[in-house]
């Protein structure tokens, strides 16, 4: 119950443009963007090998009150941002993103949120830090704008359950709430400049 309340409070704060702050940890500031990303998991343990998600507010018709709503179609350059940060992390995602879950389009049906700033993220500096500094198991790459996480890639293939602090496997590859996940991305944002677009990669 406590995790559900925390997740709801954080989502509402982001949706109405209020400030969100979790005790003792960095807060994600209000942003005009939605966070979209990929979870890549090991099919051998029952995970979905490739799951795009878009963190629309709880209560949004597309979200169905899910913690991590699955994307039905990438819109407005979301695919291009994922390609950019994937390339920075050594992942070649073009062939898959062009067809899964369906072909991306240029529409943006999520007003008043803005589509991701593709040009700015393509031109953004890339900061690579040791994987050991990642605040979240499997976090490979994040695109930030003013430290807000616009896009991310989590790849849990090759990570043991113990490394993920999990007693059993999940289809997403992790066992966290949205609030916990966003707070981890916020902590990662402390590793990039406070203003402008930036790409953060966790590597060896």
C-alpha positions, 0 to 999 in steps of 0.5 A: 500500500505504501509503495502504491501511495508513493507512486500515485503521489509522484505521478500526480505531481508530475502530471500537474507540474508540482514539485515531487520530492522523496525523502532523503533522495533527489527529486525529479522536477516537473517537465513538459516531457513524458518518460519513454523507454525499453526493458530488455530481459532474458527470455530464458527466465520468462522475461519479455525480451523487448518491452517498450513502456511510456510512463503516462500519468496514472488514470490516463486511458492508455495507462490502465493504472499500470505502473509501467504501461506497455507502448502500443506505438512509438510516436513523435520521435520517441523511436529516434531518441531510443536509437540514439541512446541505444547506439551510445550504449552499443545497442543496435535497435533500428531493425526492431524499433521499425517494426515493434510493437508497430511502425513508429509515426510522427504524430504526438497524441499526448498534449499538453506534453511535448514530444521528445527534443530529438535534435537536441538529444542527438547533439547531446554530450555522452557521459559514460560512467562505470556500471557500478555507479548505476542506481538501478540494476540493468540501467544502460542509458538515459537521455535527460533534458534539464535532468529530467529522464526523457528516455531510458534503456534497462537491460537485465540480461546476464544479471542474476536475481541476486544482483537485482535483489529479487527472489524470483523472475518477473516479465519486466526483469526488475521488481520495482514500483514506478516511484522507485524507478523514477527516483533511481533515474533522478539519482542518475541525473545527478551525474549530468549537467543540470541544464540542457540535453545529456546522454548518460551511459553506464558501462564497464 
